Amino acid sequence: MLDGEAYIIKCAVGGDSSAFGLLYDHYQPKIYRFALVKVSHREEAEDLTHQVFLKAWQNIESYQDLGFPFSSWLYRIARNHVVDYYRTKKITESIEDIDPKKTPVEHSVHSNLLEKLEIERVKNAIGKLKPEYQDVIIMRFIEDLPIRETALALDKSEGAVKLLQHRAIKELKKALSGSIQD
Amino acid sequence: MEEDIIKQLKKLQGIEADKRFTEQSRVLIIGARKQKSIWGVILKNVELGTSFALAGILVITILGGFSAWRFLSPLKLSNLDTTGLKAEAQAVDIQIQLTNLRYDEIAGAVESTTPSAESKNAPVKIWAGNTSRGQQKETGTLATSSPSSEVLSIDEALEKLSE
């Protein structure tokens, strides 16, 4: 959470673009990672991230601080955009059929080639999971969101999130062991 | 095993968007905010006012509709002429009575021309037999055989009745 986030959000709701800029800087990497793991394509993840923040900025007046974290609001918008993306896009290639070798190896941050390949393998294994398992894994283990915040973002109870988390890890194990055998 | 997976997942935290994309996107998003114009605010207020006015009219129409109908209705039930209606109803009754009276007169006249119990059906015969000569004769004989002092033919009886 951003320092003084409540005040920054208040300013942004009032139309202060620099305040929204701060929120963008803080949350953009998280939303981008979420989008990238969900769609597996860098350009499309960038487009989705842009659309999420554009929508958030255009509708920030409707955001009400009811004790919910701002990130859960953003994740909700992101989830809706991902759903729309898969609904409208003609998928000529199933996500499960994507060859890890075809997907671009991410960024300059990862200097070690082996590490890059490992990241790609994990990312592709997540891509094979059900959407709600993907959401839980990204939010709980990649973004380290607390259970309450994850539950709010996914519109589920905390108990349901714990259950989903357990099942998601179990499925991810299977997917990763399958990718090793391949 | 589970810890290994979680460690691997943590490595994904290193994924970042392209810096150039981030800068461009940031500038575009912040610049894309719609500025609220005065006309927009006025239009929104007008829309709100119109919706309230329409809602008010609807409520007034529903609540006052029945009472207004009494004045606006072309039927105007409150202005009904009851005496006229009564007179009309009485006139209808009179006509019925007259019809019955006329029938009774006819029946009485015929009965008077056929005194015997044997000729109970005579009025019917006379009435129906008015069209043929043969029957006229038959009824004529019947009439002459009656004990009454005044002897009437069928035609005469009918003329009397019609008077």
Interface residues (C-beta under 8 A of the other chain):
Chain A: G15 S17 F20 G21 Y24 D25 Q28 P29 Y32 R33 L36 V37 R42 A45 E46 T49 H50 F53 L54 W57 Q58 E106 H107 V109 H110 E115 E118 I119 V122 K123 I137 F141 I142 E143 I169 L172 K173 L176
Chain B: M1 E2 I5 I6 Q8 L9 K10 K11 L12 Q13 G14 I15 E16 A17 D18 F21 T22 S25 R26 L28 I29 I30 A32 R33 K34
